[in-house]
Amino acid sequence: MARTMKLRIFRGNSKDGGLQDVSVEANEGEVILDVIHRVQAEQIGDLAVRWNCKAGKCGSCSVEINGKPRLACMTQVASFDEAETVTITPLRAFPVIKDLVTDVSFNYKKAMEVRAYEPPADLKPGEARMQQIDVERSQEFRKCIECFLCQDTCHVIRDHEENKKSFAGPRFFIRLAELDMHPLDTIRNRKQSAQEEHGLGMCNITKCCTEVCPEHIRITDNAIIPMKERVVDVKYDPLRWLGSVIRKREGIN
């Protein structure tokens, strides 16, 4: 059964813009992306919106709906009251290119700053072996679809533009945690890198990133907090410090 849905959609760019009110038909079973496409087709032909799979797996259609970062393709029309005006705006943490499309290149730059997995030098193709328990420990983090909703809602990035230079954000903390857990990765300073190069210490674990993750990755509990604990162990545990001193004296890496 069709209904008339009232929308308030952002139009403009990072320099100038505002909210435009529209009314559009919404059918039973549709999602917000469907009604955005109908507005685009019938009323605002030049409305810019990024999307691809419409199945919650590409992460392209990230927007803010009533102020909350969400995937437009996974947000049911039926979840809103018929009398409600639904406000749709671009991700606030990133520069607006046009309308609902933002420039998320910040995230790709941060991805390049994370050193890639490095296997043992003597490991030949096809010889890599891992225990199932090691696979399962980091499997959750590989579910990330890079929608960047966690990056958008993180107040360290969202409210403080100056932090972007030194803070990678939750998406890349789960990447660092995954690599740190990998039994074959030969880079030993993942924890130190997370703290000193990627700003792990700036995260105050509010769990807002976990709350908006469409893949239900427990970003805070399973990645950020364990990484913080391991950083503390490395930096402040007196026994570890003594062991590192002894290893250096004896030339042990």
ZINORRA-V185108 format. One record per residue. N is the residue number from 1. SS is DSSP state (~ for helix, > for strand, _ for the rest). Layout:
n=N ss=SS
n=N ss=SS
This chain:
n=1 ss=_
n=2 ss=_
n=3 ss=>
n=4 ss=>
n=5 ss=>
n=6 ss=>
n=7 ss=>
n=8 ss=>
n=9 ss=>
n=10 ss=>
n=11 ss=>
n=12 ss=>
n=13 ss=_
n=14 ss=_
n=15 ss=_
n=16 ss=_
n=17 ss=>
n=18 ss=>
n=19 ss=>
n=20 ss=>
n=21 ss=>
n=22 ss=>
n=23 ss=>
n=24 ss=>
n=25 ss=>
n=26 ss=>
n=27 ss=_
n=28 ss=_
n=29 ss=_
n=30 ss=_
n=31 ss=>
n=32 ss=~
n=33 ss=~
n=34 ss=~
n=35 ss=~
n=36 ss=~
n=37 ss=~
n=38 ss=~
n=39 ss=~
n=40 ss=~
n=41 ss=~
n=42 ss=~
n=43 ss=_
n=44 ss=_
n=45 ss=_
n=46 ss=_
n=47 ss=_
n=48 ss=_
n=49 ss=_
n=50 ss=_
n=51 ss=_
n=52 ss=_
n=53 ss=_
n=54 ss=_
n=55 ss=_
n=56 ss=_
n=57 ss=_
n=58 ss=_
n=59 ss=_
n=60 ss=_
n=61 ss=_
n=62 ss=>
n=63 ss=>
n=64 ss=>
n=65 ss=>
n=66 ss=_
n=67 ss=_
n=68 ss=>
n=69 ss=>
n=70 ss=>
n=71 ss=>
n=72 ss=~
n=73 ss=~
n=74 ss=~
n=75 ss=_
n=76 ss=>
n=77 ss=~
n=78 ss=~
n=79 ss=~
n=80 ss=_
n=81 ss=_
n=82 ss=_
n=83 ss=_
n=84 ss=_
n=85 ss=>
n=86 ss=>
n=87 ss=>
n=88 ss=>
n=89 ss=>
n=90 ss=_
n=91 ss=_
n=92 ss=_
n=93 ss=_
n=94 ss=_
n=95 ss=_
n=96 ss=>
n=97 ss=>
n=98 ss=>
n=99 ss=_
n=100 ss=_
n=101 ss=>
n=102 ss=>
n=103 ss=_
n=104 ss=_
n=105 ss=~
n=106 ss=~
n=107 ss=~
n=108 ss=~
n=109 ss=~
n=110 ss=~
n=111 ss=~
n=112 ss=~
n=113 ss=~
n=114 ss=_
n=115 ss=_
n=116 ss=_
n=117 ss=_
n=118 ss=_
n=119 ss=_
n=120 ss=_
n=121 ss=_
n=122 ss=_
n=123 ss=_
n=124 ss=_
n=125 ss=_
n=126 ss=_
n=127 ss=_
n=128 ss=_
n=129 ss=_
n=130 ss=_
n=131 ss=_
n=132 ss=~
n=133 ss=~
n=134 ss=~
n=135 ss=~
n=136 ss=~
n=137 ss=~
n=138 ss=~
n=139 ss=~
n=140 ss=~
n=141 ss=~
n=142 ss=~
n=143 ss=~
n=144 ss=_
n=145 ss=_
n=146 ss=_
n=147 ss=_
n=148 ss=_
n=149 ss=~
n=150 ss=~
n=151 ss=~
n=152 ss=~
n=153 ss=~
n=154 ss=_
n=155 ss=~
n=156 ss=~
n=157 ss=~
n=158 ss=~
n=159 ss=_
n=160 ss=_
n=161 ss=~
n=162 ss=~
n=163 ss=~
n=164 ss=~
n=165 ss=~
n=166 ss=_
n=167 ss=_
n=168 ss=_
n=169 ss=_
n=170 ss=~
n=171 ss=~
n=172 ss=~
n=173 ss=~
n=174 ss=~
n=175 ss=~
n=176 ss=~
n=177 ss=~
n=178 ss=~
n=179 ss=~
n=180 ss=~
n=181 ss=~
n=182 ss=_
n=183 ss=_
n=184 ss=_
n=185 ss=_
n=186 ss=_
n=187 ss=_
n=188 ss=_
n=189 ss=_
n=190 ss=~
n=191 ss=~
n=192 ss=~
n=193 ss=~
n=194 ss=~
n=195 ss=~
n=196 ss=~
n=197 ss=_
n=198 ss=_
n=199 ss=_
n=200 ss=~
n=201 ss=~
n=202 ss=~
n=203 ss=_
n=204 ss=_
n=205 ss=_
n=206 ss=_
n=207 ss=_
n=208 ss=~
n=209 ss=~
n=210 ss=~
n=211 ss=~
n=212 ss=~
n=213 ss=_
n=214 ss=_
n=215 ss=_
n=216 ss=_
n=217 ss=_
n=218 ss=_
n=219 ss=~
n=220 ss=~
n=221 ss=~
n=222 ss=~
n=223 ss=~
n=224 ss=~
n=225 ss=~
n=226 ss=~
n=227 ss=~
n=228 ss=~
n=229 ss=~
n=230 ss=~
n=231 ss=~
n=232 ss=~
n=233 ss=~
n=234 ss=~
n=235 ss=~
n=236 ss=~
n=237 ss=_
n=238 ss=~
n=239 ss=~
n=240 ss=~
n=241 ss=~
n=242 ss=~
n=243 ss=~
n=244 ss=~
n=245 ss=~
n=246 ss=~
n=247 ss=~
n=248 ss=~
n=249 ss=~
n=250 ss=_
n=251 ss=_
n=252 ss=_
n=253 ss=_
